[in-house]
Amino acid sequence: MATGSSELNKWIQAALGLRVPGAHEGEVDPIVAALKRMDLLAVDGLKPLRVRVLGNVTTDYLADHLKLMLLRSGFGASVNAGQYGGLVRGLLGDVDLGPENCDACFLILDHRDIQFPPPIGSTAEEARALVQREADFWISLIERSRVPTVVMGFDMPPHRILDEQDGLAPGGLGWHVRSINQQLASRLPATTAIVDAEALQFRVGAAKWLDQRLYHLCKQPYSMDALPEIAHTLVAALAGLLGRARKVLVLDLDNTLWGGVVGDDGLQGIELGQETADGEAFANFQKYVRQLAGRGVILAVCSKNREEVARAPFREHSGMVLKEEDIACFVANFEDKASNLRHIARTLNLGLDSLVFVDDNPVERSLVRSELPEVMVVEMPEDPAHYVHALDSAKAFPLRALTREDLGRGASYRTIAALQEASAESGTDMDRFLSGLQPVAHVEAVDASTVDRIVQLIRKTNQFKLNLSIFSEAEILAGARDVVAIRLADRLQDYGIVAIAVTVPGNGILRVANWVMSCRVFGRRLENVMLETLRTNARSHGCTMIECVHTPTEKNVILPPILRQLGFESTGESAPWRRSAEGADPQPHYMTIIDRRLK
């Protein structure tokens, strides 16, 4: 990474080498202090990000730690901490939370900020009314932010006036806090993510969470020891909002999914199952991994083994929780793991920065960290009983809301791998393969049932994305008639909404404000379906031309050749890409198109 300063580079490398979670205050403090003095916005290889932090508590120390954790996520950030007591005033207009002033913000809520606490002796009906009033108050404020926003939910009060009933029954302050957080999570827009402060308190530990003395001294409620974990969690949530969440979990096998080496110990010699403590721990780790796959994390295998030996436990061992069909890409050979990770990324049509690598061997982890710094390498403990905690604590796969598209993602990427194999094996027979999938493209209605996914896909997509324009739910719904949302289904599965074009017709030109397509459907010729739909829409508006504005980024370099293939032309680097709304489609797509907007 070129930085132009040896000292800056030194501290950046120290930050990237920090093991989080698990870092001690003595390791973190010097890096935080050094980075505080440095401007990271223009550092090569880091994505610039202007961040605001608002809270009624003091957030200066938290802001410094956020800068460190944002750096570890690939952002060169400036982090501006708001004034003490400035949360409500800031949201009401003292601070401009718009794209002209910042790119993202963190809103830090605290149990002391509760506006309508239930009086002792409140009835259940009164308590529920106060929760509704509280939620309405905060949601109306938070929705004023016009940039991606992460909200720290209310933490649990340290004292329980109603004893065990405080958090369990209506009328308790703890119950009030829990109920508000649930309302915030369900009602906030897709551009906002909420961090479960109660769960975060549990992970940090009650003794480390609150420093009452520090609060009285400078109005910072959190202990200094808690700040790295708090910042790590907040940044993980923001990374998910900004499309920087990881997608693929790449797993070693021997001593990672089971104990022992299957090639040496034999199928019955490996340790897996309920018979021993370690065997049960490995099975528990597999169970956790399979649950991750169920919520949309893509699984891959990267093992130094002969393939038939590596696959044998999946096929024949009764203790296996994971099955072959759970694995989107299975690589077992004796090449170095960095090369195999590159192969996995190419096969799944993803960048290396989408991968998370889990391997019990510290030598393999060190090699991958050195050769592929884009890959997240999880520091695994020696005891398999702690594997789940190690992976869970890495926060590699932040999730704002579970969608139908998430549930089908693993199957989508297994199809991608099959497409890669078919392309390599069948050559010009790709057309037969694609038509044999019996694909159907549904042009969906844009309404309350689809807008969340549309906003999510535009924000998360990086590779097939015309430019950096993003849209709120309100903007999408206001222009719903001219937003094209395509859902793909075939004989294998329903992939959900995977392609979006936001268009603006006028003056004889259909302008495409942005166009995104999920990498899950690359190679399916869905871009040809979108072109056909855009041409139809253009003609319905009396437009003779279709215009796209492409802003190059480090991620979307695939766009120019695709646009040319689709018949678009550009007269210069900053000129728009245009093509006629008439003419033939450049390539057969073999898809039946069903326009649900007409029903």
Secondary structure as a PSIPRED ss2 file (coil, helix, strand):
# PSIPRED VFORMAT (PSIPRED V4.0)

   1 M C   1.000  0.000  0.000
   2 A C   1.000  0.000  0.000
   3 T C   1.000  0.000  0.000
   4 G C   1.000  0.000  0.000
   5 S C   1.000  0.000  0.000
   6 S H   0.000  1.000  0.000
   7 E H   0.000  1.000  0.000
   8 L H   0.000  1.000  0.000
   9 N H   0.000  1.000  0.000
  10 K H   0.000  1.000  0.000
  11 W H   0.000  1.000  0.000
  12 I H   0.000  1.000  0.000
  13 Q H   0.000  1.000  0.000
  14 A H   0.000  1.000  0.000
  15 A H   0.000  1.000  0.000
  16 L H   0.000  1.000  0.000
  17 G C   1.000  0.000  0.000
  18 L C   1.000  0.000  0.000
  19 R C   1.000  0.000  0.000
  20 V C   1.000  0.000  0.000
  21 P C   1.000  0.000  0.000
  22 G C   1.000  0.000  0.000
  23 A C   1.000  0.000  0.000
  24 H C   1.000  0.000  0.000
  25 E H   0.000  1.000  0.000
  26 G H   0.000  1.000  0.000
  27 E H   0.000  1.000  0.000
  28 V H   0.000  1.000  0.000
  29 D H   0.000  1.000  0.000
  30 P H   0.000  1.000  0.000
  31 I H   0.000  1.000  0.000
  32 V H   0.000  1.000  0.000
  33 A H   0.000  1.000  0.000
  34 A H   0.000  1.000  0.000
  35 L H   0.000  1.000  0.000
  36 K H   0.000  1.000  0.000
  37 R C   1.000  0.000  0.000
  38 M C   1.000  0.000  0.000
  39 D C   1.000  0.000  0.000
  40 L C   1.000  0.000  0.000
  41 L C   1.000  0.000  0.000
  42 A C   1.000  0.000  0.000
  43 V C   1.000  0.000  0.000
  44 D C   1.000  0.000  0.000
  45 G C   1.000  0.000  0.000
  46 L C   1.000  0.000  0.000
  47 K E   0.000  0.000  1.000
  48 P E   0.000  0.000  1.000
  49 L E   0.000  0.000  1.000
  50 R E   0.000  0.000  1.000
  51 V E   0.000  0.000  1.000
  52 R E   0.000  0.000  1.000
  53 V E   0.000  0.000  1.000
  54 L E   0.000  0.000  1.000
  55 G E   0.000  0.000  1.000
  56 N C   1.000  0.000  0.000
  57 V C   1.000  0.000  0.000
  58 T C   1.000  0.000  0.000
  59 T C   1.000  0.000  0.000
  60 D H   0.000  1.000  0.000
  61 Y H   0.000  1.000  0.000
  62 L H   0.000  1.000  0.000
  63 A H   0.000  1.000  0.000
  64 D H   0.000  1.000  0.000
  65 H H   0.000  1.000  0.000
  66 L H   0.000  1.000  0.000
  67 K H   0.000  1.000  0.000
  68 L H   0.000  1.000  0.000
  69 M H   0.000  1.000  0.000
  70 L H   0.000  1.000  0.000
  71 L H   0.000  1.000  0.000
  72 R H   0.000  1.000  0.000
  73 S C   1.000  0.000  0.000
  74 G C   1.000  0.000  0.000
  75 F E   0.000  0.000  1.000
  76 G E   0.000  0.000  1.000
  77 A E   0.000  0.000  1.000
  78 S E   0.000  0.000  1.000
  79 V E   0.000  0.000  1.000
  80 N E   0.000  0.000  1.000
  81 A E   0.000  0.000  1.000
  82 G C   1.000  0.000  0.000
  83 Q C   1.000  0.000  0.000
  84 Y C   1.000  0.000  0.000
  85 G C   1.000  0.000  0.000
  86 G C   1.000  0.000  0.000
  87 L H   0.000  1.000  0.000
  88 V H   0.000  1.000  0.000
  89 R H   0.000  1.000  0.000
  90 G H   0.000  1.000  0.000
  91 L H   0.000  1.000  0.000
  92 L H   0.000  1.000  0.000
  93 G H   0.000  1.000  0.000
  94 D H   0.000  1.000  0.000
  95 V C   1.000  0.000  0.000
  96 D C   1.000  0.000  0.000
  97 L C   1.000  0.000  0.000
  98 G C   1.000  0.000  0.000
  99 P C   1.000  0.000  0.000
 100 E C   1.000  0.000  0.000
 101 N C   1.000  0.000  0.000
 102 C C   1.000  0.000  0.000
 103 D C   1.000  0.000  0.000
 104 A E   0.000  0.000  1.000
 105 C E   0.000  0.000  1.000
 106 F E   0.000  0.000  1.000
 107 L E   0.000  0.000  1.000
 108 I E   0.000  0.000  1.000
 109 L C   1.000  0.000  0.000
 110 D C   1.000  0.000  0.000
 111 H H   0.000  1.000  0.000
 112 R H   0.000  1.000  0.000
 113 D H   0.000  1.000  0.000
 114 I C   1.000  0.000  0.000
 115 Q C   1.000  0.000  0.000
 116 F C   1.000  0.000  0.000
 117 P C   1.000  0.000  0.000
 118 P C   1.000  0.000  0.000
 119 P C   1.000  0.000  0.000
 120 I C   1.000  0.000  0.000
 121 G C   1.000  0.000  0.000
 122 S C   1.000  0.000  0.000
 123 T C   1.000  0.000  0.000
 124 A H   0.000  1.000  0.000
 125 E H   0.000  1.000  0.000
 126 E H   0.000  1.000  0.000
 127 A H   0.000  1.000  0.000
 128 R H   0.000  1.000  0.000
 129 A H   0.000  1.000  0.000
 130 L H   0.000  1.000  0.000
 131 V H   0.000  1.000  0.000
 132 Q H   0.000  1.000  0.000
 133 R H   0.000  1.000  0.000
 134 E H   0.000  1.000  0.000
 135 A H   0.000  1.000  0.000
 136 D H   0.000  1.000  0.000
 137 F H   0.000  1.000  0.000
 138 W H   0.000  1.000  0.000
 139 I H   0.000  1.000  0.000
 140 S H   0.000  1.000  0.000
 141 L H   0.000  1.000  0.000
 142 I H   0.000  1.000  0.000
 143 E C   1.000  0.000  0.000
 144 R C   1.000  0.000  0.000
 145 S C   1.000  0.000  0.000
 146 R C   1.000  0.000  0.000
 147 V C   1.000  0.000  0.000
 148 P C   1.000  0.000  0.000
 149 T E   0.000  0.000  1.000
 150 V E   0.000  0.000  1.000
 151 V E   0.000  0.000  1.000
 152 M E   0.000  0.000  1.000
 153 G C   1.000  0.000  0.000
 154 F C   1.000  0.000  0.000
 155 D C   1.000  0.000  0.000
 156 M C   1.000  0.000  0.000
 157 P C   1.000  0.000  0.000
 158 P C   1.000  0.000  0.000
 159 H C   1.000  0.000  0.000
 160 R C   1.000  0.000  0.000
 161 I C   1.000  0.000  0.000
 162 L C   1.000  0.000  0.000
 163 D H   0.000  1.000  0.000
 164 E H   0.000  1.000  0.000
 165 Q H   0.000  1.000  0.000
 166 D C   1.000  0.000  0.000
 167 G C   1.000  0.000  0.000
 168 L C   1.000  0.000  0.000
 169 A C   1.000  0.000  0.000
 170 P C   1.000  0.000  0.000
 171 G C   1.000  0.000  0.000
 172 G C   1.000  0.000  0.000
 173 L H   0.000  1.000  0.000
 174 G H   0.000  1.000  0.000
 175 W H   0.000  1.000  0.000
 176 H H   0.000  1.000  0.000
 177 V H   0.000  1.000  0.000
 178 R H   0.000  1.000  0.000
 179 S H   0.000  1.000  0.000
 180 I H   0.000  1.000  0.000
 181 N H   0.000  1.000  0.000
 182 Q H   0.000  1.000  0.000
 183 Q H   0.000  1.000  0.000
 184 L H   0.000  1.000  0.000
 185 A H   0.000  1.000  0.000
 186 S H   0.000  1.000  0.000
 187 R H   0.000  1.000  0.000
 188 L C   1.000  0.000  0.000
 189 P C   1.000  0.000  0.000
 190 A C   1.000  0.000  0.000
 191 T C   1.000  0.000  0.000
 192 T E   0.000  0.000  1.000
 193 A E   0.000  0.000  1.000
 194 I E   0.000  0.000  1.000
 195 V E   0.000  0.000  1.000
 196 D C   1.000  0.000  0.000
 197 A H   0.000  1.000  0.000
 198 E H   0.000  1.000  0.000
 199 A H   0.000  1.000  0.000
 200 L H   0.000  1.000  0.000
 201 Q H   0.000  1.000  0.000
 202 F H   0.000  1.000  0.000
 203 R H   0.000  1.000  0.000
 204 V H   0.000  1.000  0.000
 205 G C   1.000  0.000  0.000
 206 A H   0.000  1.000  0.000
 207 A H   0.000  1.000  0.000
 208 K H   0.000  1.000  0.000
 209 W H   0.000  1.000  0.000
 210 L E   0.000  0.000  1.000
 211 D C   1.000  0.000  0.000
 212 Q H   0.000  1.000  0.000
 213 R H   0.000  1.000  0.000
 214 L H   0.000  1.000  0.000
 215 Y H   0.000  1.000  0.000
 216 H H   0.000  1.000  0.000
 217 L H   0.000  1.000  0.000
 218 C H   0.000  1.000  0.000
 219 K C   1.000  0.000  0.000
 220 Q C   1.000  0.000  0.000
 221 P C   1.000  0.000  0.000
 222 Y E   0.000  0.000  1.000
 223 S C   1.000  0.000  0.000
 224 M H   0.000  1.000  0.000
 225 D H   0.000  1.000  0.000
 226 A H   0.000  1.000  0.000
 227 L H   0.000  1.000  0.000
 228 P H   0.000  1.000  0.000
 229 E H   0.000  1.000  0.000
 230 I H   0.000  1.000  0.000
 231 A H   0.000  1.000  0.000
 232 H H   0.000  1.000  0.000
 233 T H   0.000  1.000  0.000
 234 L H   0.000  1.000  0.000
 235 V H   0.000  1.000  0.000
 236 A H   0.000  1.000  0.000
 237 A H   0.000  1.000  0.000
 238 L H   0.000  1.000  0.000
 239 A H   0.000  1.000  0.000
 240 G H   0.000  1.000  0.000
 241 L H   0.000  1.000  0.000
 242 L C   1.000  0.000  0.000
 243 G C   1.000  0.000  0.000
 244 R C   1.000  0.000  0.000
 245 A C   1.000  0.000  0.000
 246 R C   1.000  0.000  0.000
 247 K C   1.000  0.000  0.000
 248 V E   0.000  0.000  1.000
 249 L E   0.000  0.000  1.000
 250 V E   0.000  0.000  1.000
 251 L E   0.000  0.000  1.000
 252 D C   1.000  0.000  0.000
 253 L C   1.000  0.000  0.000
 254 D E   0.000  0.000  1.000
 255 N C   1.000  0.000  0.000
 256 T C   1.000  0.000  0.000
 257 L C   1.000  0.000  0.000
 258 W E   0.000  0.000  1.000
 259 G E   0.000  0.000  1.000
 260 G C   1.000  0.000  0.000
 261 V C   1.000  0.000  0.000
 262 V H   0.000  1.000  0.000
 263 G H   0.000  1.000  0.000
 264 D H   0.000  1.000  0.000
 265 D H   0.000  1.000  0.000
 266 G C   1.000  0.000  0.000
 267 L H   0.000  1.000  0.000
 268 Q H   0.000  1.000  0.000
 269 G H   0.000  1.000  0.000
 270 I C   1.000  0.000  0.000
 271 E E   0.000  0.000  1.000
 272 L C   1.000  0.000  0.000
 273 G C   1.000  0.000  0.000
 274 Q C   1.000  0.000  0.000
 275 E C   1.000  0.000  0.000
 276 T C   1.000  0.000  0.000
 277 A H   0.000  1.000  0.000
 278 D H   0.000  1.000  0.000
 279 G H   0.000  1.000  0.000
 280 E H   0.000  1.000  0.000
 281 A H   0.000  1.000  0.000
 282 F H   0.000  1.000  0.000
 283 A H   0.000  1.000  0.000
 284 N H   0.000  1.000  0.000
 285 F H   0.000  1.000  0.000
 286 Q H   0.000  1.000  0.000
 287 K H   0.000  1.000  0.000
 288 Y H   0.000  1.000  0.000
 289 V H   0.000  1.000  0.000
 290 R H   0.000  1.000  0.000
 291 Q H   0.000  1.000  0.000
 292 L H   0.000  1.000  0.000
 293 A H   0.000  1.000  0.000
 294 G H   0.000  1.000  0.000
 295 R C   1.000  0.000  0.000
 296 G C   1.000  0.000  0.000
 297 V C   1.000  0.000  0.000
 298 I E   0.000  0.000  1.000
 299 L E   0.000  0.000  1.000
 300 A E   0.000  0.000  1.000
 301 V E   0.000  0.000  1.000
 302 C E   0.000  0.000  1.000
 303 S E   0.000  0.000  1.000
 304 K E   0.000  0.000  1.000
 305 N C   1.000  0.000  0.000
 306 R C   1.000  0.000  0.000
 307 E H   0.000  1.000  0.000
 308 E H   0.000  1.000  0.000
 309 V H   0.000  1.000  0.000
 310 A H   0.000  1.000  0.000
 311 R H   0.000  1.000  0.000
 312 A H   0.000  1.000  0.000
 313 P H   0.000  1.000  0.000
 314 F H   0.000  1.000  0.000
 315 R H   0.000  1.000  0.000
 316 E H   0.000  1.000  0.000
 317 H C   1.000  0.000  0.000
 318 S C   1.000  0.000  0.000
 319 G C   1.000  0.000  0.000
 320 M C   1.000  0.000  0.000
 321 V C   1.000  0.000  0.000
 322 L C   1.000  0.000  0.000
 323 K C   1.000  0.000  0.000
 324 E H   0.000  1.000  0.000
 325 E H   0.000  1.000  0.000
 326 D H   0.000  1.000  0.000
 327 I E   0.000  0.000  1.000
 328 A E   0.000  0.000  1.000
 329 C E   0.000  0.000  1.000
 330 F E   0.000  0.000  1.000
 331 V E   0.000  0.000  1.000
 332 A E   0.000  0.000  1.000
 333 N E   0.000  0.000  1.000
 334 F C   1.000  0.000  0.000
 335 E C   1.000  0.000  0.000
 336 D C   1.000  0.000  0.000
 337 K H   0.000  1.000  0.000
 338 A H   0.000  1.000  0.000
 339 S H   0.000  1.000  0.000
 340 N H   0.000  1.000  0.000
 341 L H   0.000  1.000  0.000
 342 R H   0.000  1.000  0.000
 343 H H   0.000  1.000  0.000
 344 I H   0.000  1.000  0.000
 345 A H   0.000  1.000  0.000
 346 R H   0.000  1.000  0.000
 347 T H   0.000  1.000  0.000
 348 L C   1.000  0.000  0.000
 349 N C   1.000  0.000  0.000
 350 L C   1.000  0.000  0.000
 351 G C   1.000  0.000  0.000
 352 L H   0.000  1.000  0.000
 353 D H   0.000  1.000  0.000
 354 S H   0.000  1.000  0.000
 355 L E   0.000  0.000  1.000
 356 V E   0.000  0.000  1.000
 357 F E   0.000  0.000  1.000
 358 V E   0.000  0.000  1.000
 359 D C   1.000  0.000  0.000
 360 D C   1.000  0.000  0.000
 361 N C   1.000  0.000  0.000
 362 P H   0.000  1.000  0.000
 363 V H   0.000  1.000  0.000
 364 E H   0.000  1.000  0.000
 365 R H   0.000  1.000  0.000
 366 S H   0.000  1.000  0.000
 367 L H   0.000  1.000  0.000
 368 V H   0.000  1.000  0.000
 369 R H   0.000  1.000  0.000
 370 S H   0.000  1.000  0.000
 371 E H   0.000  1.000  0.000
 372 L C   1.000  0.000  0.000
 373 P C   1.000  0.000  0.000
 374 E C   1.000  0.000  0.000
 375 V C   1.000  0.000  0.000
 376 M E   0.000  0.000  1.000
 377 V E   0.000  0.000  1.000
 378 V C   1.000  0.000  0.000
 379 E C   1.000  0.000  0.000
 380 M C   1.000  0.000  0.000
 381 P C   1.000  0.000  0.000
 382 E C   1.000  0.000  0.000
 383 D C   1.000  0.000  0.000
 384 P H   0.000  1.000  0.000
 385 A H   0.000  1.000  0.000
 386 H H   0.000  1.000  0.000
 387 Y H   0.000  1.000  0.000
 388 V H   0.000  1.000  0.000
 389 H H   0.000  1.000  0.000
 390 A H   0.000  1.000  0.000
 391 L H   0.000  1.000  0.000
 392 D H   0.000  1.000  0.000
 393 S H   0.000  1.000  0.000
 394 A C   1.000  0.000  0.000
 395 K C   1.000  0.000  0.000
 396 A C   1.000  0.000  0.000
 397 F C   1.000  0.000  0.000
 398 P C   1.000  0.000  0.000
 399 L C   1.000  0.000  0.000
 400 R C   1.000  0.000  0.000
 401 A C   1.000  0.000  0.000
 402 L C   1.000  0.000  0.000
 403 T C   1.000  0.000  0.000
 404 R H   0.000  1.000  0.000
 405 E H   0.000  1.000  0.000
 406 D H   0.000  1.000  0.000
 407 L H   0.000  1.000  0.000
 408 G C   1.000  0.000  0.000
 409 R H   0.000  1.000  0.000
 410 G H   0.000  1.000  0.000
 411 A H   0.000  1.000  0.000
 412 S H   0.000  1.000  0.000
 413 Y H   0.000  1.000  0.000
 414 R H   0.000  1.000  0.000
 415 T H   0.000  1.000  0.000
 416 I H   0.000  1.000  0.000
 417 A H   0.000  1.000  0.000
 418 A H   0.000  1.000  0.000
 419 L H   0.000  1.000  0.000
 420 Q H   0.000  1.000  0.000
 421 E H   0.000  1.000  0.000
 422 A H   0.000  1.000  0.000
 423 S H   0.000  1.000  0.000
 424 A H   0.000  1.000  0.000
 425 E H   0.000  1.000  0.000
 426 S H   0.000  1.000  0.000
 427 G H   0.000  1.000  0.000
 428 T H   0.000  1.000  0.000
 429 D H   0.000  1.000  0.000
 430 M H   0.000  1.000  0.000
 431 D H   0.000  1.000  0.000
 432 R H   0.000  1.000  0.000
 433 F H   0.000  1.000  0.000
 434 L H   0.000  1.000  0.000
 435 S H   0.000  1.000  0.000
 436 G H   0.000  1.000  0.000
 437 L C   1.000  0.000  0.000
 438 Q C   1.000  0.000  0.000
 439 P C   1.000  0.000  0.000
 440 V E   0.000  0.000  1.000
 441 A E   0.000  0.000  1.000
 442 H E   0.000  0.000  1.000
 443 V E   0.000  0.000  1.000
 444 E E   0.000  0.000  1.000
 445 A C   1.000  0.000  0.000
 446 V C   1.000  0.000  0.000
 447 D C   1.000  0.000  0.000
 448 A C   1.000  0.000  0.000
 449 S C   1.000  0.000  0.000
 450 T C   1.000  0.000  0.000
 451 V H   0.000  1.000  0.000
 452 D H   0.000  1.000  0.000
 453 R H   0.000  1.000  0.000
 454 I H   0.000  1.000  0.000
 455 V H   0.000  1.000  0.000
 456 Q H   0.000  1.000  0.000
 457 L H   0.000  1.000  0.000
 458 I H   0.000  1.000  0.000
 459 R H   0.000  1.000  0.000
 460 K H   0.000  1.000  0.000
 461 T C   1.000  0.000  0.000
 462 N C   1.000  0.000  0.000
 463 Q C   1.000  0.000  0.000
 464 F E   0.000  0.000  1.000
 465 K E   0.000  0.000  1.000
 466 L C   1.000  0.000  0.000
 467 N C   1.000  0.000  0.000
 468 L C   1.000  0.000  0.000
 469 S C   1.000  0.000  0.000
 470 I C   1.000  0.000  0.000
 471 F C   1.000  0.000  0.000
 472 S C   1.000  0.000  0.000
 473 E H   0.000  1.000  0.000
 474 A H   0.000  1.000  0.000
 475 E H   0.000  1.000  0.000
 476 I H   0.000  1.000  0.000
 477 L H   0.000  1.000  0.000
 478 A H   0.000  1.000  0.000
 479 G C   1.000  0.000  0.000
 480 A H   0.000  1.000  0.000
 481 R H   0.000  1.000  0.000
 482 D H   0.000  1.000  0.000
 483 V E   0.000  0.000  1.000
 484 V E   0.000  0.000  1.000
 485 A E   0.000  0.000  1.000
 486 I E   0.000  0.000  1.000
 487 R E   0.000  0.000  1.000
 488 L E   0.000  0.000  1.000
 489 A E   0.000  0.000  1.000
 490 D C   1.000  0.000  0.000
 491 R C   1.000  0.000  0.000
 492 L C   1.000  0.000  0.000
 493 Q C   1.000  0.000  0.000
 494 D E   0.000  0.000  1.000
 495 Y E   0.000  0.000  1.000
 496 G E   0.000  0.000  1.000
 497 I E   0.000  0.000  1.000
 498 V E   0.000  0.000  1.000
 499 A E   0.000  0.000  1.000
 500 I E   0.000  0.000  1.000
 501 A E   0.000  0.000  1.000
 502 V E   0.000  0.000  1.000
 503 T E   0.000  0.000  1.000
 504 V E   0.000  0.000  1.000
 505 P E   0.000  0.000  1.000
 506 G E   0.000  0.000  1.000
 507 N C   1.000  0.000  0.000
 508 G C   1.000  0.000  0.000
 509 I E   0.000  0.000  1.000
 510 L E   0.000  0.000  1.000
 511 R E   0.000  0.000  1.000
 512 V E   0.000  0.000  1.000
 513 A E   0.000  0.000  1.000
 514 N E   0.000  0.000  1.000
 515 W E   0.000  0.000  1.000
 516 V E   0.000  0.000  1.000
 517 M E   0.000  0.000  1.000
 518 S C   1.000  0.000  0.000
 519 C H   0.000  1.000  0.000
 520 R H   0.000  1.000  0.000
 521 V H   0.000  1.000  0.000
 522 F C   1.000  0.000  0.000
 523 G C   1.000  0.000  0.000
 524 R C   1.000  0.000  0.000
 525 R C   1.000  0.000  0.000
 526 L H   0.000  1.000  0.000
 527 E H   0.000  1.000  0.000
 528 N H   0.000  1.000  0.000
 529 V H   0.000  1.000  0.000
 530 M H   0.000  1.000  0.000
 531 L H   0.000  1.000  0.000
 532 E H   0.000  1.000  0.000
 533 T H   0.000  1.000  0.000
 534 L H   0.000  1.000  0.000
 535 R H   0.000  1.000  0.000
 536 T H   0.000  1.000  0.000
 537 N H   0.000  1.000  0.000
 538 A H   0.000  1.000  0.000
 539 R H   0.000  1.000  0.000
 540 S H   0.000  1.000  0.000
 541 H C   1.000  0.000  0.000
 542 G C   1.000  0.000  0.000
 543 C C   1.000  0.000  0.000
 544 T C   1.000  0.000  0.000
 545 M E   0.000  0.000  1.000
 546 I E   0.000  0.000  1.000
 547 E E   0.000  0.000  1.000
 548 C E   0.000  0.000  1.000
 549 V C   1.000  0.000  0.000
 550 H C   1.000  0.000  0.000
 551 T C   1.000  0.000  0.000
 552 P C   1.000  0.000  0.000
 553 T C   1.000  0.000  0.000
 554 E C   1.000  0.000  0.000
 555 K C   1.000  0.000  0.000
 556 N C   1.000  0.000  0.000
 557 V C   1.000  0.000  0.000
 558 I C   1.000  0.000  0.000
 559 L H   0.000  1.000  0.000
 560 P H   0.000  1.000  0.000
 561 P H   0.000  1.000  0.000
 562 I H   0.000  1.000  0.000
 563 L H   0.000  1.000  0.000
 564 R H   0.000  1.000  0.000
 565 Q H   0.000  1.000  0.000
 566 L C   1.000  0.000  0.000
 567 G C   1.000  0.000  0.000
 568 F C   1.000  0.000  0.000
 569 E E   0.000  0.000  1.000
 570 S E   0.000  0.000  1.000
 571 T C   1.000  0.000  0.000
 572 G C   1.000  0.000  0.000
 573 E C   1.000  0.000  0.000
 574 S C   1.000  0.000  0.000
 575 A C   1.000  0.000  0.000
 576 P C   1.000  0.000  0.000
 577 W E   0.000  0.000  1.000
 578 R E   0.000  0.000  1.000
 579 R E   0.000  0.000  1.000
 580 S E   0.000  0.000  1.000
 581 A C   1.000  0.000  0.000
 582 E C   1.000  0.000  0.000
 583 G C   1.000  0.000  0.000
 584 A C   1.000  0.000  0.000
 585 D C   1.000  0.000  0.000
 586 P C   1.000  0.000  0.000
 587 Q C   1.000  0.000  0.000
 588 P C   1.000  0.000  0.000
 589 H C   1.000  0.000  0.000
 590 Y C   1.000  0.000  0.000
 591 M C   1.000  0.000  0.000
 592 T E   0.000  0.000  1.000
 593 I E   0.000  0.000  1.000
 594 I E   0.000  0.000  1.000
 595 D E   0.000  0.000  1.000
 596 R H   0.000  1.000  0.000
 597 R H   0.000  1.000  0.000
 598 L H   0.000  1.000  0.000
 599 K C   1.000  0.000  0.000
